């Protein structure tokens, strides 16, 4: 199976997050959505680029995730595309994440959205921002790995 194919329940992946951040750990959280939002998510009409999560009043809210309005419902029943969305986690997990974000200066970033059964889930990453030289180093590693694979493939043909 290649890297670009999605797993059966996966809707979207935030590849930019893995480029911009070092992901230290990841946590699965439930996602609170309205009816028109869940229909749009099932259709794959969402964008997670630039989205992040914050702890506000002992709740975790997901900001700047764009879920396009559902086209078949008209304009009256639709939702605001970029409204903050609540994430479902236990009190213990929320307080632990709040401590990590406050003390260590980490960020909460959504990595992917998928369905588990009939429930929409978010894989939330606890991340540390990369410096420019880290990004360049990752690109160089990826290109050298690609060159090695090409050389091995051409050698296998001969």
C-alpha positions in Angstrom: 0.0 0.0 0.0 1.5 3.4 -1.0 1.7 6.4 1.3 -0.9 8.4 -0.5 -3.8 6.0 -0.2 -6.2 6.6 2.7 -7.2 4.0 5.3 -10.9 3.0 5.1 -12.2 5.4 7.7 -9.8 8.3 7.1 -11.2 11.5 5.8 -8.3 14.0 5.8 -4.7 14.3 6.9 -2.8 17.4 7.9 0.6 16.7 6.1 1.7 20.3 6.7 1.7 19.7 10.4 4.3 17.0 10.1 6.4 19.4 8.0 6.1 22.3 10.5 6.3 20.5 13.8 8.0 17.7 15.7 5.2 15.5 16.9 6.0 14.3 20.4 2.9 12.3 21.0 -0.6 11.9 19.6 -4.0 11.5 21.2 -7.4 10.4 19.9 -10.3 12.8 20.6 -13.9 12.9 19.7 -15.2 15.7 17.6 -18.5 17.5 18.3 -20.2 18.4 14.9 -23.6 19.5 13.8 -25.6 17.6 11.2 -24.6 19.6 8.2 -20.9 19.5 9.3 -20.9 15.7 9.6 -22.3 15.4 6.1 -19.7 17.7 4.7 -16.9 15.8 6.6 -18.2 12.4 5.2 -18.0 14.0 1.7 -14.4 15.0 2.5 -15.0 18.7 2.2 -12.7 20.0 4.9 -9.3 21.7 5.2 -7.1 21.4 8.3 -4.2 23.5 7.2 -3.4 26.1 9.8 -5.7 24.7 12.4 -4.8 24.3 16.1 -6.4 23.4 19.4 -6.4 25.3 22.7 -7.5 24.6 26.2 -10.3 27.1 27.2 -12.3 26.8 30.4 -11.3 23.2 31.0 -12.4 22.3 27.4 -10.3 21.8 24.3 -11.5 23.7 21.2 -10.3 23.2 17.7 -9.8 26.5 15.8 -9.4 27.4 12.1 -10.5 24.1 10.6 -12.6 24.9 7.6 -15.6 22.6 6.9 -17.4 23.6 3.8 -21.2 24.2 4.0 -23.3 21.2 3.0 -24.6 22.0 -0.5 -27.9 20.0 -0.4 -29.3 21.6 2.7 -29.7 25.1 1.4 -28.5 28.2 3.3 -30.8 28.2 6.3 -29.6 25.0 8.0 -25.9 25.4 7.3 -23.1 26.1 9.7 -20.3 28.6 10.0 -17.4 27.0 8.1 -14.6 28.1 10.6 -16.4 28.1 14.0 -14.5 26.7 17.0 -15.3 23.0 17.5 -15.3 21.2 20.8 -13.1 18.1 21.3 -14.1 15.3 23.6 -11.5 14.1 26.1 -11.5 13.1 29.7 -10.8 15.6 32.5 -7.5 13.9 33.2 -6.3 14.1 29.6 -7.4 17.8 29.3 -5.5 18.8 32.5 -2.4 16.8 31.4 -2.4 18.5 27.9 -3.0 21.9 29.5 0.1 21.3 31.7 2.2 20.3 28.7 1.2 23.3 26.7 1.7 25.8 29.5 5.0 24.5 31.0 6.9 23.2 27.9 5.5 25.6 25.3 4.1 22.9 23.1 1.2 23.2 20.6 -1.8 21.1 20.0 -2.2 20.3 16.3 -4.8 18.1 14.5 -3.0 15.5 12.5 -5.9 13.6 10.8 -9.6 13.2 10.9 -11.2 9.8 10.5 -14.3 7.8 11.4 -14.3 5.1 14.0 -17.6 3.3 13.6 -20.0 6.1 13.2 -18.1 8.6 15.3 -15.8 11.4 13.9 -12.4 11.3 15.6 -9.4 13.7 15.5 -5.8 12.6 16.0 -4.4 15.4 18.0 -0.6 15.8 18.1 1.4 17.4 20.9 4.0 19.2 18.9 7.0 21.4 19.1 7.7 23.9 16.2 10.5 23.1 13.8 13.2 25.6 12.9 14.0 26.3 9.3 17.2 24.2 9.4 15.2 21.3 10.8 12.8 21.5 7.8 15.8 21.6 5.4 17.3 18.6 7.1 14.1 16.6 6.7 13.9 17.5 3.0 17.5 16.4 2.4 16.9 13.1 4.2 13.8 12.4 2.1 15.5 13.2 -1.1 18.5 11.0 -0.3 16.2 8.2 0.7 14.4 8.6 -2.7 17.7 8.5 -4.5 18.7 5.3 -2.7 15.4 3.7 -3.6 15.8 4.7 -7.3 19.3 3.2 -7.4 18.2 0.0 -5.8 15.2 -0.2 -8.2 17.5 0.3 -11.3 20.0 -2.2 -9.9 17.2 -4.8 -9.5 16.2 -4.4 -13.2 19.8 -5.0 -14.5 
